[in-house]
Amino acid sequence: MDSLTTRYAVKKFDSSKKLSEEQLVLIEETLRLTPSSFGLEPWKFLIIGDQGIKNKLALCSMGNKQVATAPILIVLCAKDHIGSKDVREFLQRTMEIRQIKESVLVSLKKVLYGVVWARNLNMWLLGIPELVFGTKIFRQWQTKQVYIALGSLLSVCAHQKIDSAPIEGFNQKKYKKILGEEISGYSPVVLCALGYHATDDSFATMAKVRKTKEEVIVRI
């Protein structure tokens, strides 16, 4: 409860305070172990500590200075397209890790291919190329999955007393151009700056503003 109560979106980071390798490994595992619908994991996460790259990204981040000043910037990306190849790879990985035969996954296989084929069929019938209009229609599912990862990351960081700042204000196209091949086939969705807040960040001592439990929680 203390972690949930004291965490906030940092406005000013202390660039001199770095994260340890142990903390970075924890962050990596937090992202890797994030749950996703069907377990398809339609994402990629870039953990950026290179100051030069952060400086370039900061120029197309709508004035969000945390992008450059935070020791670590995480770019959470959604996969542009989910197709049959993704389903095959998921099923194969499941068989290998759980040491089971393909026959055990017949029902799941049918459901997954049905979902993929239905999405593609809708695209063809509508006559809308996914790469042109997909961001608003066909990529919504992938984008929602990425926000599950962001939620997990914020909670774990709060528990470990690592400060954070989730950021949506940035130019996705310019980010994709700067990051290039590192996110080929993926699109940046949301950012998360990590580190420790500066002592003069006035937001660190402000009371948390939330609605009352009675306003947002209903027990039935």
C-alpha positions in Angstrom: 0.0 0.0 0.0 2.9 2.3 0.8 4.3 1.7 -2.7 0.9 2.4 -4.4 0.4 5.5 -2.3 3.8 7.1 -2.8 4.4 6.5 -6.5 3.8 9.3 -8.9 4.7 10.4 -12.4 8.1 12.0 -12.0 8.5 15.4 -13.6 12.3 15.8 -12.9 14.8 13.0 -12.7 18.3 13.0 -11.0 20.4 12.0 -13.9 23.3 11.2 -11.6 21.5 8.3 -10.0 21.7 5.2 -12.1 19.9 1.9 -12.0 21.9 -1.2 -11.1 22.4 -4.2 -13.4 20.2 -6.2 -10.9 17.4 -3.7 -11.3 17.7 -3.7 -15.0 17.4 -7.5 -15.0 14.3 -7.3 -12.8 12.7 -4.8 -15.2 13.5 -7.0 -18.2 11.9 -10.0 -16.5 8.9 -7.9 -15.4 8.2 -7.1 -19.1 9.0 -10.6 -20.3 6.6 -12.2 -17.8 3.7 -9.8 -18.5 0.5 -11.7 -19.3 -1.1 -11.3 -22.7 -4.3 -12.5 -24.4 -3.8 -16.1 -25.7 -0.2 -15.7 -24.6 0.7 -14.3 -28.1 2.9 -11.5 -26.7 2.4 -8.9 -29.5 5.1 -6.6 -28.4 8.8 -5.6 -28.1 10.4 -3.5 -25.5 13.5 -1.3 -26.0 15.5 -0.4 -22.8 17.5 2.6 -23.8 20.4 3.9 -21.6 22.4 5.5 -24.5 22.4 9.2 -23.8 22.9 10.1 -27.5 19.8 8.2 -28.6 17.8 9.6 -25.7 18.7 13.1 -26.7 17.6 12.4 -30.3 14.3 11.0 -29.1 13.8 13.9 -26.7 13.6 16.3 -29.7 10.4 14.6 -30.9 8.8 14.0 -27.5 6.6 17.1 -27.2 8.6 18.8 -24.5 8.8 15.8 -22.2 12.2 16.3 -20.7 12.2 13.1 -18.8 13.0 11.3 -22.0 16.5 12.7 -21.9 17.1 13.2 -18.2 15.9 9.7 -16.9 18.7 7.2 -16.7 16.6 4.6 -18.5 13.9 5.1 -21.2 11.7 2.2 -22.1 9.9 2.3 -25.4 7.0 -0.2 -25.4 6.0 -1.2 -28.9 3.1 -3.2 -30.4 3.5 -5.6 -33.3 2.2 -4.2 -36.5 0.6 -7.4 -37.7 -0.5 -10.7 -36.1 -0.7 -13.6 -38.6 -0.5 -17.3 -39.0 3.2 -17.3 -38.5 2.8 -15.9 -35.0 0.3 -18.6 -34.2 2.6 -21.4 -35.5 5.5 -20.0 -33.4 3.4 -19.8 -30.3 2.1 -23.3 -30.6 5.6 -24.7 -31.3 7.0 -22.8 -28.3 4.2 -24.1 -26.1 4.9 -27.7 -27.1 8.6 -27.4 -26.5 8.3 -25.7 -23.1 5.5 -27.9 -21.7 6.7 -31.0 -23.5 3.4 -31.9 -25.0 2.2 -33.1 -28.3 0.4 -31.0 -30.9 -2.8 -33.0 -30.5 -3.2 -31.6 -27.0 -3.4 -28.1 -28.5 -6.0 -28.8 -31.2 -8.8 -26.7 -29.7 -6.5 -23.8 -28.9 -5.0 -24.0 -32.4 -8.5 -23.8 -34.0 -9.4 -20.8 -31.9 -6.2 -18.9 -32.6 -6.3 -19.5 -36.4 -10.0 -18.5 -36.3 -9.1 -15.2 -34.7 -6.3 -14.5 -37.1 -8.4 -15.4 -40.2 -11.4 -13.4 -39.0 -9.2 -10.3 -38.6 -7.7 -10.7 -42.1 -11.1 -11.5 -43.7 -12.5 -8.3 -42.2 -9.6 -6.4 -43.6 -10.1 -7.8 -47.1 -13.9 -7.3 -47.1 -13.5 -3.7 -45.9 -10.9 -3.1 -48.6 -8.7 -1.2 -46.2 -5.0 -2.0 -46.3 -3.8 -2.7 -42.8 -0.6 -0.8 -43.2 -2.5 2.3 -44.1 -5.4 2.3 -41.7 -4.4 -0.4 -39.3 -3.2 1.8 -36.5 -6.8 2.9 -35.7 -8.6 -0.4 -36.4 -6.6 -3.6 -36.6 -3.8 -2.7 -34.1 -6.1 -1.8 -31.2 -5.8 -5.2 -29.7 -2.0 -5.2 -29.8 -1.9 -1.7 -28.3 -4.2 -2.7 -25.4 -1.8 -5.6 -24.6 1.1 -3.2 -24.4 -0.6 -1.2 -21.7 -0.9 -4.4 -19.6 2.9 -4.5 -19.7 3.1 -0.8 -18.7 0.9 -1.5 -15.7 3.0 -4.4 -14.6 6.2 -2.3 -15.0 4.8 0.7 -13.0 3.7 -1.6 -10.1 7.0 -3.5 -9.8 9.0 -0.3 -10.0 6.9 1.3 -7.3 7.4 -1.8 -5.1 11.2 -1.6 -5.7 11.3 2.2 -5.0 12.3 2.9 -8.6 10.7 6.1 -9.8 8.8 6.2 -13.1 7.1 8.5 -15.6 4.7 7.0 -18.2 4.7 9.2 -21.3 2.3 9.2 -24.3 3.4 12.5 -25.8 5.8 11.7 -28.6 6.0 11.5 -32.3 5.6 7.8 -33.2 6.7 8.2 -36.8 9.9 10.0 -35.8 10.6 7.5 -33.0 10.3 4.7 -35.5 12.7 6.4 -37.9 15.3 7.0 -35.2 15.1 3.5 -33.8 15.1 1.9 -37.2 15.7 -1.8 -37.5 15.5 -2.3 -33.8 11.7 -2.1 -34.0 11.2 -3.2 -37.6 7.6 -4.6 -37.7 6.6 -2.9 -34.5 5.3 0.6 -33.6 6.0 2.6 -30.5 2.9 2.9 -28.3 3.9 4.4 -25.0 7.1 5.3 -23.1 8.2 4.9 -19.5 11.1 6.8 -18.1 12.8 5.2 -15.1 15.3 6.4 -12.4 15.1 8.4 -9.3 13.4 11.8 -8.8 15.4 15.0 -8.3 15.3 16.4 -4.8 13.7 19.6 -6.2 10.9 17.8 -8.0 8.0 19.5 -6.2 5.5 16.7 -7.3 7.3 14.2 -5.1 5.8 15.6 -1.9 2.3 16.5 -3.3 -0.7 14.6 -1.9 -2.1 12.0 -4.2 -5.4 13.0 -5.8 -7.8 10.2 -6.3 -11.6 9.7 -6.1 -13.0 8.1 -3.0 -13.4 4.3 -2.9 -17.2 4.8 -2.9 -17.0 6.6 -6.2 -15.1 4.0 -8.1 -15.7 0.7 -6.5 -18.9 -1.3 -6.5 -19.3 -4.6 -4.7 -22.2 -6.8 -6.0 
